[in-house]
Amino acid sequence: MKKIIILLNIVWVFSTSILLAQVNINNIFNDANELYNQGKHSEAINYYKEIINNDFHSAELYYNLANAYYKLDSIPSSVYYYEKALQLNPNDKDIIDNLNLVNNTLLDEIDPITTPLIKSMLNSLSNIFYFETWGYISIVFSFLVIALFLSYYFASDSRIKRITFVLLCMSSIFMLASLINGNKGYDNYINNEYAIIYSYETNLKTEPNNKSETLFLLHEGAKVQVIENYNNWIKIRLVNGQTGFIQLIDVKIL
């Protein structure tokens, strides 16, 4: 009995600590928003970053932080945190619109490779939700599939069997689709690493050294895909497919 009481006390203390931490984070977030509304953007940024330092993350937090940096004309940081917000909420219209607005101010105009229509449609479908959300959806459908299968197996009425069979097939399709999209999103998250250029301008080199040929200049705010790391250099790919090397110090990894 004593062990049970001790265990319950530990659970109570742990739950209370989490609740108090959440309340404190909400208070800091509200204070940061109030500072932002008062035009005190630097102070608001400090509060938002305090929340991040406490290992709390959300699309709304990153979005507000990006807005604050934009008000201070800090373009690289603005792009960086809009991209962070977009990772957590890929279809949020406000995030997309604000990111497009900032991207239109960038010096580099690089035309992306045209994506085939079918691949573009599949990517759009996959980006409806964050990969963790797809995972939760697949779990829900998996339970639904089990319930419908049992209903179909034990039903004696032929009409109920037909209905449950149709629903079972549909649920199975949705479960597989959510699993595929979740796996695709996770694979992109793990295997595709991106960075934002923070230096006002940096040389895109043919090799990872300063003596190599310069292909052209890249400027702050540009998003690049990180392919490989070479000590103080990284190999990157641009949206037009071109690759090259830039110094690691010039970028911030997403």
Steps between C-alpha positions, in 0.01 A plus 500: 500500500785736584656441159173589330469822702861594420442428131183710497686788670778480240244507218318792665822700545609426142159598356492817709849597382398456136184702554687782672762504225226520236329785686833684526566452127153632416563806718833569328336454158220744589755753630700464177189559291417807705851639446466430126169689487668794677768510230771369734616236257849438640356438847234273355769297320683445830180364657424274203854361510470438873209267419708318236788465747256319731448246220148610407428522128194583292417642158335802665810571708732489197252703293486780758877495534539528123258795496703676769824454304329626185399818683869551581598443133694190598423308182706181557353442847153579372531242220657249739215507751225508235660183362508349851131584541422348160670174600248462783197628309564451125167639374451805719399780262632783718844337528515432126386852407748670734784276386421579137491870587849483652635282219389765248742744665804271460778596260542153351244395240553132430240321291416156641491183294150430371344214696287247304127549562441161664802537729389853588151374590643220715730747677206732565303209647791398721543859623143530623618384843827473691635142490414444869139594429491248213624242750214573741250483214633159392463372859136614511426327170680184612267471801206570272614224262517252789154601625345473153667164436358360824159643416516342155622165634235462770206661315225261396296746298615510134413871468722587798777284354489692170506839674784405736698347213478822297596708805782257576645540150475880516657515847783273386572729206503809725723320753751407229489851352567660840784253566659579161468876548630481856798290392570736211487803729728333754743398228513859371550629855787260570676487164444850361684766694464868415667823606446874472786726392568754776800679350410804289680331213704185461693340214369178350819306426577202277704339780511532882784753511545872437743445212244323282291667231204713608181406317301803618392688811216396729337747736331500839166326538549244223392146588737222394503123537794358692650195329828435683722652768871566445637630830440876468332465160173350382393377159161644408239465229290792377137475390616505137708186562840669495748390767803664655683567826460780755649557842304357793533825693287676239186293560265386776371142478122458524 
